[in-house]
Amino acid sequence: MIDDVTTQLRRGVVEFCVLGFLSARPMYGWELSSALIERGLIASIGTLYPLLGRLRDRSLIATFEQQGASSPSPAGGDDGAAPPSGGPTRKYYRLTQEGESHLAAFRTQWGPFTKNVTEILEKGLEP
């Protein structure tokens, strides 16, 4: 029963966790999946890519490709410069302006929501 609850909780927040990671900097898929798996938010990389596709379809994230192991450009590589040579070409994901707004709206609701749930679970109906 608890596993079902955990699964439901993960489904409800993993989208926002992805947006939260991408608010810090662009990341490529394997990097994102490792961070989410490490925190117990997804079971495998196979569950991440459909989610990324849905976020991209909703214009909350955008992709760009970059070669090598250097840090991605926060602007998304749209400056026309040639990518650095080196490692394999990777598809990076970055937050769009719509994604930033979506995440900001969630952040304003998350604090009060979790506070209320915590109070109910700890105190029940006590005033």
SVG drawing of the C-alpha trace seen along z (x, -y; Angstrom):
<svg xmlns="http://www.w3.org/2000/svg" viewBox="-10 -34 48 36">
<polyline fill="none" stroke="black" stroke-width="0.4" points="0.0,0.0 2.8,-2.5 4.5,-1.7 1.4,-2.8 1.4,-6.1 5.0,-6.6 4.4,-6.0 1.6,-8.5 3.6,-11.1 6.5,-10.7 4.2,-11.0 2.8,-14.2 6.1,-16.0 8.7,-14.5 7.8,-17.0 8.5,-19.9 11.7,-18.3 12.9,-18.1 12.0,-21.8 13.7,-22.6 17.0,-20.9 16.8,-22.7 16.2,-26.1 19.8,-25.8 21.4,-25.0 20.8,-23.0 21.4,-19.2 21.5,-16.2 19.2,-13.2 21.6,-10.8 22.6,-13.6 19.0,-14.3 18.1,-10.7 21.1,-10.0 20.0,-12.9 16.4,-11.7 17.3,-8.1 19.7,-9.0 16.9,-10.8 14.4,-7.9 12.2,-10.0 12.3,-7.7 13.1,-4.0 15.1,-4.2 16.2,-6.4 13.4,-4.8 10.8,-6.7 12.5,-10.1 12.3,-10.4 8.5,-10.3 8.3,-12.9 10.8,-15.1 8.8,-14.7 5.6,-15.9 7.4,-18.9 8.8,-19.8 5.4,-19.4 4.0,-21.8 6.8,-24.3 8.1,-24.1 11.5,-22.9 13.6,-23.2 16.5,-21.1 19.8,-21.9 22.7,-19.7 26.3,-20.3 29.4,-18.3 32.1,-17.6 32.2,-17.7 32.3,-21.4 29.5,-23.3 26.5,-24.1 25.6,-27.6 22.7,-28.8 21.3,-30.5 20.9,-27.1 23.6,-27.2 21.7,-29.6 24.6,-32.0 25.7,-30.4 29.1,-29.5 30.5,-26.1 30.3,-23.6 33.5,-22.6 35.2,-19.5 35.7,-16.6 33.3,-14.1 30.0,-12.9 27.2,-15.2 24.6,-15.3 21.0,-16.6 20.7,-19.1 17.4,-20.3 16.8,-23.8 13.9,-25.6 11.9,-28.0 10.3,-31.1 7.0,-29.2 8.7,-26.6 10.1,-29.2 6.6,-30.6 5.1,-27.1 7.8,-26.3 7.3,-29.7 3.6,-29.1 4.2,-25.6 6.7,-27.0 4.2,-29.5 1.7,-26.6 4.1,-23.9 5.1,-25.5 1.6,-26.1 0.4,-22.8 3.2,-20.7 2.7,-22.8 -1.0,-22.0 -0.4,-18.3 2.3,-18.1 0.1,-19.8 -2.8,-17.4 -0.6,-14.3 1.0,-15.4 -1.9,-17.0 -5.1,-15.8 -8.0,-18.1 -6.2,-19.9 -6.5,-23.7"/>
</svg>
